[in-house]
């Protein structure tokens, strides 16, 4: 069993970077939790707009065509696709910045911290996808949605977790954040590999040239943010025209943003961008995405339609699949001695947070829009209804289990005595 994970937290004298890292993590968690609450409000608003006389105005607004034209370049899309292809590229850009920082100097830079959330992320993606696929096998259109229940929405999950206040040990939050970040990596790979349309080689050549420019800028230590963003815009347009989903340009651009300051003691471009974008993404982009995508007209739906293979596969994948996958794989890791439960986490808390991972929402809605945007009109709305029901059930059950499992007061620093199950 991994002794590092079972040992008590280092004293302040043994690790000078911990206070700064802890403060940064607490700021991140507070921001994500508040964003999760706003997401709930946006979701409720979308459902109201889609099921009242305002539905016509709601649909018309999302279908408004917007055009960007510069010489021979012409981009014309309805507002909904500008949100999903444009604003969500900024969201994925922020994910890329977080991934780079975590991999180089954060929680994911310490191999001993990767095992438990890594195992949970693998199980939490494979089992839900397997459940959905088993229920929709033989229907090639429905099978396009196999990855929908494999996602975890960190903002929503942390928003629910924040309702328990100081009872939640920091080790539980770190586990959820680390697992969700790895889940995002898996979702990015799935989008790149399985949801790519017919490829335009000419556009890919332009994208490759933009990547070369970004590489040169990074290697030469260029500290001009406009140079990176202008090249990133060219990359986004090229990827958008290539058939590969444009949001992947955001992740790719992020990995070329310098983490190290250009001058000793100077600011980090990556950290500054991450800090500035968090508020915009949490309080504007994700709520706008939810408002545009979560409006499901309930007229015509019946209990029988909810129990049809697509929505039921999503519901079971998010609720049962996520729980089984995360909890089982983490338990196997502990049983075989590959890792251990960190201080402050017990088996009941692990069960509760495994259910919280079933809150797929933003990423599930995004993957659902990719899965059924072409040829999947027979399932229009049913996948979104499955996501909303599954995420609501997983979030509610996870909250109730954690409310029962966690002590009445928990140290915000995760300094509780290790539970008996860990020994």
N, C-alpha and C positions, 0 to 999 in steps of 0.2 A: 504494500500500500504506500502511496506517495506521502512521505513524511513531511514534505514541505507544506502540503495542503492541510495537514493535521496539526502542525505546530502553531503555537500562539503567535499573534501578530508581533512583528519586530518592535522593539522599543524605539522611541524617537531618536535615541543616540545611535542606533544601528542602521538607520535608513533615512537620510536627510531628505530624500525626494518624496517620501510618503505624504507629508502634510500638503505639499503643493498638488500632488496627484489626487489626493483625497478631496481637496477643495474644488479642483476642476471637475471631478466626478460628481460632487454634490450639486454644483451649478448646472451641469448637464442634466442630471436627473430631475432637478426642479423644473427646468425649462421643458423637458420632454413631458413631464407629468401635466403641466399646465396646458401644453399643446394637445395632449390626449383628451382633456376635458373639453377643449374647444372643438375637437374632432367630433365628439359626441353631440355637441350642440349643432354643428353643421350637418351631421347625419340626420338628426331629427328634423331640421329645417328642410332638408332635401325630400324626406319622406312626406312631410306636410305639403310641400309644393307639388309633388307628384301625385297626390291623392286628394286634391281640392280643385276648385274651379281655376286656380292659378296654374294648373298643369300646362295649358296651352301656351301661356307666356313663358313658363319654365323651359318647355321644349323648344320654343321659337328662339329663345335667347341662346341656348346651346348650339343651335343650328345656324346662327348668324355667320356668314362667310367673312373671313378676314384675309386680306391679301398683303403680302410683302413682295415688292418688285424692285429690282436693281439691275438695269440693263437686261441681259438675257435671262437672268435669274428670276424665277417667278414661283413664289410659294403661296398657295391659296388653300385654306383649310377652314372648316367650321370651327367655332369657338371651342367646342368640346375637344377637338384634336389638338388645338393650340395648347390647351391646358394639359392634355395627356402627353403630348410630344415635346412641348416647350417648357412649361413650368415644371413638369416632372423631371426634365433633364437637370434642372437646378437642384431638385431633391436628390437625384442620383449623384450629382456633383458633390453635394455635402456628404453623402454616404461614402464617396470615394476619399474625401479629405479625412473623414473619421477613420476609415480603414487604414489609410497610409500612416496616420499618427499612431493608431493602436498597434499596428504591426511593427513600427520602428521603435517606439518608446513607451507604449501603453501596456494594457493588460495582455494583449495578444503577442507582445514581444517576449514574454516569459513562458517558455515551453510547458512548465509544470502547471501553469494556469489554463492551458488550452485543452487538456485532456477531457475533463468533465463536461464543459459546455460543448466541446467538439463532438463528443459521442452523442450528447443530447441533440445537437443540431442535425447530425446524420440520421438518427432515428426519427427525429421530428419532421424530416422531409420525406424520408423513404416510406414510412408506414402510412401517412395520410395519402400520399400519391398512389400507393398500392391499393388502399381501400377504394379510392375513387375509380381507379382503373378496373378493379374487379367488378364494380357495380355497373360500369359502362362499357365493358368489353363487347366488341362486335358492332358498336356504333362509332364509325370513324369521325363524325362531327363532334359527338360528345366527348370522345377521347382527347380532343384538342385541349380540354380543360383539366387534364390530369394534374397539372402543377398548381392549380388554384388553391387547394388546401395545404400546400407545402410551405406557405409563407407565414411569417410572424410580424405583427405590427408593433414595433417597440414603443411608439408614442402612446398607443392605446393601452398596451400592457402595463407600462409604467404609470400611466394615469390611474389605472385601477389599483395598482400596487400602492400608490401614494395615499389612497384613501385609508390605509392602515397606519399611516403616520410613522412615529418613531418605533413602533413595534417591529418594523421590518429591519432585520440586520443588514449591514452593508454587503456582507458576503452573498446574500440572496439577490440583491440588486446587481452586483457585479456579475453573478452567474447569468441572470436574465439578459443583461446588456451584452455580455460576451456571446451568448448563444444567439441573440438576435442579430448581432453583427455577422457571425458566421452564416446565419440563415440568409442574410442579405447577399453575402458572397455567392451562396448557392443559387439564389433567385437571379442574380446578375448573369451567372453562367447559363442558367436555364433559358433566360430571355435571349441571350446571344446565340445559343445553339439551336433551340427548338422553335423560337418565334421570330425567325428571320425570313422575310419574303424573298422573292426572286432578286438576285444580286446584280447590281450594275457595276461592271468592272471599272468603267471610267470614273464613277464617283468614288470607288474604293481607292483608286490611284490618287485622287485628290486628298482623300482622308489619310492615306499613307504619307503623302508629302507634308501634311499638317503635323503628323506625328513626328516626322524627322525634324521639323522646325521646333516643336516643343522639346524634343530631346536635346537639341543644340542649345536652346535657351536655358534648359536646366543644367546641362553640363558646364556651361560657361558662367553660371551663377548670376544670370540676368535677374535683376530685382524689379523690373518694370511689370507691374500687374496688367496694364493695358495690353502689353505685348502677348502675354499668355491668354488673356480673354479674347482678343481679336483672333488669334490663331485658333482658340477653342471654338469661336463662332463659326469659322470656316470648317473646322472639323465637324461640328454639329450639322451644318447644312449638307456637307458631303455624305455623312452617315445617314441623314434623313433621306437623301436622294438615292442612296445605295441599296436600300431594301433591308439593311440591318437597322434594328430599332434605334431611334435617335437618342434615347435616354442613355445608351451605353457610351455615347460621346462624353457625357458628363463625368462618368466614372473614370474614363481614360484620361481626360484632361486633369482630373484631380491628382492622379499619380505623378504628374510632371510638375505640380506646384511645389516649390522648394520648402522643405521643412526647416532646414538650418538657416539661421539668419545670414544675410550677405555680409554683415559686419559683426565682429564680436560684441556681444551684449545688445545687439539690435533686435528688432521684432522679427518673428517668424511669419513669412507671408502666409503659410498654410494655416497656422494657428489663428492669425488675425482674420483670415477669410472665414474660417470655421466659426469663430466667435460672432462675426458680423452676419453670417447667413443663418445661424440657428434660429434667431427670432423671426426672420422672414419666412423660413420654411415651416416652422412650428405654428406660427400664428397667421400666416397668409396662404402659402402654397398648399399645404396639406388640407386645411379647411376648405379652400376653394376646390381642390380635387374631390373631396368628399361631397361637397355641395353639388358638384357637377355629375358625379358618378353614382351616388348612393340613392338617388331618387328612383324607387321602384314602384310603378303603379300596381296596386294590389287588386284592382278590378280584374276579374277573370281568373284569379288564383283561387284554388280550393285546397282543402287538406290533401286531396288525392294528387294534385299537381305538385305540392310541396314534397310529397313522398315519391315523386318520379326520380329516376336514377341520377340525373345531374344535380339537382339541389340536395337530394338526400346523400349522395356521395360526398358533396362538399361539407354538409353538416356533420356527417359521421367522421370524415377525415379531420376536420378541425377539432371536434370534441374528443372522440375516442382515439383517432389516429395520432394526434399530437401528444395526448397524454400517454398512450402506450409507447410510442416511439421514444419520446424524451425520457420518461421514467425508466423504461426497460433498459435502454442503452446505458443510461447513467448508472443504474443498478448493476448491470453486468460489469461495467468498468470498475466499480467498487469491489464486487464479488471476486473478480479475477486479480485484484491488486494493482490495476493500472493507475488508479487514482483514489481519492477519498473525498468524503464530504467536507467542505471547509468549515472552520469554526462558525457557529451561529446557525448552521443549517442542519435540519434533521429530516427524516424520511417523509414526515407529513408535510413539511414545508416544501420539499422537493416535489411531492405530488401536487400541491397547490400551484406552484409556479409552472409545472409541466402542463397543467390545464390552461394557465394564462397564456402559454405559448400558442394556444389555439385561437387567440384573437388575431385573425389574419388581416382583416379589414383592408387597409390601404394597399399593401402589396398584392393581396388576393384580388381586390377589385381591379388593380392595374393588369395583372396577369389574365384575369377574366376578360378584360377589354381586348387584349391581344388575341386570346384564344378564339373568341367568337365574333371578332369584328368583320371577318370575311367568311360567309357561308354558314354562319351559326345562328341565323335569325330565328330558327325554330326554338332556340333556347334563350331568346332575348328577354332579359329580366330575371329568368329563373335562377341563373347562377348568382346574380347579385342578391336575390332573396336568400339563397342558401348561405352566402357569405355573411349576411346580416344576422340570420338566425343562429348559425354556427358560432360566429364570433361572440354574440350576446350570451349564448349558453355557456361557452367556454369561459368567458370573463366572469360571469355570475358564479359558476361552480368553483372556479379558481379562487375568487375572492372569499367565498364562504369557507372553503377548506383552509385557506390561510388565516382567516379570522379565528378559526377553531384551533389551528396548529400553533400559531405564534403566541408567545407569552404576552401577558398584559402590557409589559414594558420590555422593549428590546433596546440594546445599546445601538445608537446610530453609527457607532464605529465598528460594529461587528465583533465586540470583545466578549460575547457571551461564552460561557463554558461549553466546550464541545459536547454534543448530545451523546448519550450512551451508544447509539447506533453507530457512531463513528469509531469507537474504540475496538 
